[in-house]
Amino acid sequence: MWDKIKDQAKTFQQSQGNRGASGPGHGMPGPGRSGSSSGGSKAQLIGLFKSQLASVKTELKSGAYRDASMAMCALVAAADGQVEPAERQRVEELIVTNEVLQNFPADQLRKLFNQHVDRLVGNFELGKSEALQVIAKAAKKPAEARAVIQTGMVIAGADGVFEPSEQYAIREACTALGVSPSEFGV
């Protein structure tokens, strides 16, 4: 699974290098255009997603991206139906230290993240529905939509384990954004 995601990330990174000719959000990897699956680790993959996000940092300053990313982070954190205090704190730290998310005030990010987590913990189905509605608002800009998914992937993979429940949450977010989950290997 990680090799497939890594291949998709490399292909996406290559397409970002060619983006100037095709415009934002175009040139996304297709099913037959993945690279080699040799080498690499989960940590390298997460690093690759982080660098891809950093490469489009200047494009990711909208409120829709901020809100959708916080909903995505909360959805991934609560994917198994619970969020332990230590997990909440770990994800908060990842959020406020993320280079791209530093476009926004840390207090704002924490507040949005915790509001979504509280809703998800209080009533998972209702909280999930609300989070997916917020995530869907980023669909208007394909680059932002993909960045929201990448942000979720970074959070999901930060502990080195990409749980099936986290994969499912990412797939649901892809559906809400109108992005193919296969672009991200989920």
C-alpha positions in Angstrom: 0.0 0.0 0.0 2.8 2.5 0.9 4.7 1.7 -2.3 1.6 2.5 -4.3 1.0 5.8 -2.4 4.7 6.6 -2.8 4.5 6.0 -6.6 1.5 8.3 -6.8 3.2 11.0 -4.8 6.3 10.8 -7.0 4.2 11.1 -10.1 2.3 14.0 -8.6 5.5 15.7 -7.8 6.7 15.3 -11.3 3.4 16.7 -12.6 3.9 19.7 -10.3 7.2 20.3 -12.0 5.4 20.5 -15.3 2.5 22.5 -14.0 3.6 25.8 -15.4 2.7 24.5 -18.9 -0.6 22.9 -17.9 -1.9 25.2 -15.1 -2.9 24.4 -11.5 -4.5 21.1 -10.8 -3.8 19.7 -14.3 -1.4 16.9 -15.2 -2.4 14.7 -12.3 -1.1 11.1 -12.3 -3.1 8.6 -14.3 -3.4 4.9 -13.4 -0.7 3.9 -15.9 1.8 6.6 -15.1 3.2 5.5 -11.8 6.9 5.3 -11.2 9.1 2.6 -9.7 8.1 1.0 -6.4 11.6 0.3 -5.2 13.1 1.9 -2.1 11.7 4.6 0.2 10.0 4.4 3.5 6.8 5.7 5.1 8.8 8.6 6.6 10.2 9.5 3.2 6.7 9.4 1.7 5.3 11.7 4.4 8.3 14.0 3.7 7.4 13.9 0.0 3.8 14.9 0.7 5.1 17.7 3.0 7.4 19.0 0.3 4.7 18.9 -2.3 2.5 20.9 -0.1 5.3 23.4 0.6 5.8 23.8 -3.1 2.3 25.2 -3.4 2.2 27.0 -0.1 1.6 30.5 -1.7 -1.5 29.1 -3.3 -3.0 27.7 -0.1 -4.1 30.8 1.8 -7.8 30.7 1.5 -10.3 30.2 4.3 -11.8 27.3 2.4 -8.4 25.5 2.4 -7.8 26.3 6.1 -11.3 25.1 7.2 -11.2 22.0 5.0 -7.8 21.0 6.2 -8.8 21.3 9.9 -11.9 19.2 9.2 -9.7 16.7 7.4 -7.2 16.5 10.3 -10.1 16.0 12.7 -11.7 13.3 10.5 -8.4 11.4 10.3 -7.7 11.7 14.0 -11.2 10.4 14.9 -11.4 7.9 12.1 -11.5 5.0 14.5 -14.3 6.7 16.5 -12.3 8.0 19.3 -9.6 10.6 20.0 -7.4 10.1 23.0 -6.0 13.3 24.7 -2.5 12.4 23.7 -3.6 11.9 20.0 -5.4 15.2 20.0 -2.3 16.9 21.3 0.0 15.1 18.8 -2.2 16.2 15.9 -2.4 19.7 17.2 1.4 19.8 17.3 1.6 18.5 13.7 -0.9 21.1 12.6 0.8 24.1 14.1 4.3 23.0 13.0 3.2 22.2 9.4 4.9 24.7 7.0 1.8 25.2 4.8 -0.6 25.6 7.7 1.7 28.3 9.2 -0.1 30.6 6.6 -2.8 30.8 9.3 -2.7 31.8 13.0 -2.1 28.8 15.2 -4.9 29.6 17.6 -7.4 29.7 14.7 -6.2 26.3 13.5 -6.4 24.8 17.0 -9.9 26.2 17.5 -11.2 24.8 14.2 -9.5 21.4 14.7 -10.9 21.0 18.3 -14.4 22.1 17.3 -14.4 19.3 14.7 -12.9 16.7 17.0 -15.5 17.6 19.7 -18.3 17.2 17.2 -16.9 13.9 16.0 -16.4 12.5 19.5 -19.9 13.7 20.6 -21.8 12.2 17.7 -19.5 10.6 15.1 -22.0 10.3 12.2 -23.2 13.9 12.6 -19.6 15.2 13.1 -18.5 13.3 10.1 -21.3 14.7 8.0 -20.4 18.3 9.1 -16.7 17.7 8.5 -17.3 16.4 5.0 -19.5 19.4 4.1 -16.7 21.7 5.2 -14.1 19.6 3.2 -16.4 19.8 0.1 -16.1 23.6 0.0 -12.5 23.2 -1.1 -13.6 21.4 -4.3 -13.9 24.7 -6.2 -10.1 24.9 -6.6 -8.5 21.6 -7.7 -5.1 22.4 -6.2 -6.7 23.2 -2.8 -8.8 20.0 -3.0 -5.7 17.9 -3.6 -3.8 19.7 -0.9 -6.5 19.0 1.6 -6.2 15.2 0.9 -2.4 15.5 1.1 -2.7 17.2 4.5 -4.9 14.4 5.7 -2.4 11.8 4.4 0.5 13.6 6.2 -1.6 13.5 9.5 -2.6 9.8 8.9 0.9 8.7 8.2 2.7 10.7 10.8 2.7 7.8 13.2 4.1 5.4 10.6 0.8 3.5 10.4 -2.0 4.1 7.8 -4.9 2.5 9.5 -7.8 1.1 7.4 -10.2 3.5 9.2 -7.9 6.4 8.2 -7.8 5.2 4.6 -11.6 5.1 4.6 -11.8 8.7 5.9 -9.4 9.8 3.2 -11.6 8.1 0.5 -14.7 9.8 1.8 -13.0 13.1 1.7 -11.9 12.4 -1.9 -15.5 11.7 -2.8 -16.6 15.0 -1.1 -14.0 16.9 -3.1 -14.6 15.1 -6.4 -11.1 13.8 -6.5 -10.3 10.2 -7.4 -8.9 8.3 -4.4 -6.7 6.3 -6.8 -4.7 9.5 -7.3 -3.5 9.0 -3.7 -3.4 5.2 -3.7 -6.4 4.8 -1.4 
